[in-house]
Amino acid sequence: VQLQASGGGLVQPGGSLRLSCAASASTFSISDLGWYRQAPGKQRELVAQITIGGATVYADSVKGRLTISRDNGKRTAYLQMNSLKSEDTAVYYCRLFRYGEFDYWGQGTEVTVSS
């Protein structure tokens, strides 16, 4: 299974980016999906998660600014990032998993928020 994350880059504070995570897995539609991030010197943390049924969970720090979504037909997960702040700077990873069965991670895409 391959997860290809893309869409990162340099953006000014207040700007927007959309991250994508394309999966090769035929099990995409029956998997939960998550976006995580790891800033320099910090532990990896959950940013957002979306279940098979479409239920979402967000870190408090991103609520109202970041939106996770999925397109099962395209086997792709998205993270729409608006009103970006310097503290959003990190490497963002996507995760495809099903508890007790499988757990796959993408290679990461770097987001830098700076003026």
C-alpha positions in Angstrom: 0.0 0.0 0.0 1.3 3.4 -0.9 0.1 6.8 0.4 1.3 9.8 -1.6 0.9 13.1 0.3 1.2 16.3 -1.6 0.2 20.0 -1.6 2.6 21.3 1.0 4.7 24.4 0.5 5.4 27.9 1.7 2.5 30.2 2.5 2.1 33.5 4.3 0.2 33.7 7.6 -3.5 33.9 6.9 -3.1 32.0 3.7 -4.5 28.6 2.6 -3.3 25.3 1.3 -5.0 22.0 0.4 -3.1 18.8 1.1 -4.0 15.6 -0.7 -3.2 12.0 0.2 -3.7 9.5 -2.7 -3.8 5.8 -1.7 -3.2 2.7 -3.7 -5.2 0.6 -1.3 -8.4 -1.1 -2.4 -9.4 -1.0 1.2 -9.6 2.8 1.2 -13.3 3.0 1.5 -13.4 0.8 4.6 -10.5 2.6 6.3 -10.4 5.4 8.8 -8.1 8.3 7.7 -6.0 10.8 9.6 -3.8 13.7 9.1 -1.0 14.2 11.6 1.8 16.7 11.9 5.3 16.9 13.4 6.9 20.2 14.0 10.7 20.5 14.6 11.6 19.3 18.0 8.1 18.2 18.8 6.2 14.9 18.8 3.8 13.9 16.1 0.3 14.9 16.8 -3.2 14.3 15.5 -4.5 17.1 13.4 -7.8 15.6 12.1 -9.4 12.3 11.5 -12.4 11.1 9.5 -14.0 7.7 9.9 -15.6 5.4 7.3 -18.9 6.9 8.1 -17.7 10.5 7.7 -17.5 11.5 11.3 -14.6 13.9 12.0 -12.4 14.8 14.9 -10.1 17.8 15.1 -7.3 19.0 17.4 -8.5 22.0 19.3 -5.8 24.1 17.8 -7.1 23.7 14.2 -10.9 23.7 14.8 -12.6 26.1 12.5 -9.6 26.5 10.2 -8.7 23.0 8.9 -11.2 20.6 7.3 -10.6 17.0 6.5 -12.5 15.2 3.8 -12.4 12.1 1.7 -13.3 10.9 -1.8 -13.6 7.2 -1.8 -14.0 7.0 -5.6 -10.6 8.7 -6.0 -9.1 7.0 -3.0 -7.9 10.4 -1.8 -8.0 12.2 1.5 -7.8 16.0 1.7 -6.9 18.6 4.4 -8.1 22.1 3.5 -6.1 24.5 5.6 -7.3 28.1 5.9 -6.2 31.0 8.1 -2.8 29.4 8.5 -0.6 30.4 11.4 3.1 30.1 12.0 2.4 27.4 14.5 1.0 25.3 11.8 4.5 24.9 10.3 5.3 21.2 10.3 5.6 18.0 8.2 2.1 16.7 7.6 1.5 12.9 7.3 -1.5 11.0 6.3 -2.6 7.7 7.8 -4.8 5.0 6.5 -5.9 2.5 9.1 -8.4 0.0 10.4 -7.9 -0.9 14.1 -6.5 -4.3 14.6 -6.1 -4.9 10.9 -3.7 -2.5 9.2 -2.0 0.8 9.7 -0.3 2.7 6.8 1.5 6.1 6.8 2.4 8.4 4.0 5.8 10.0 3.5 4.9 13.5 4.7 4.6 16.8 3.0 6.1 20.0 4.5 4.1 23.1 5.3 5.9 26.3 6.2 3.9 29.3 7.3 6.0 32.4 7.2 6.1 35.9 5.9 
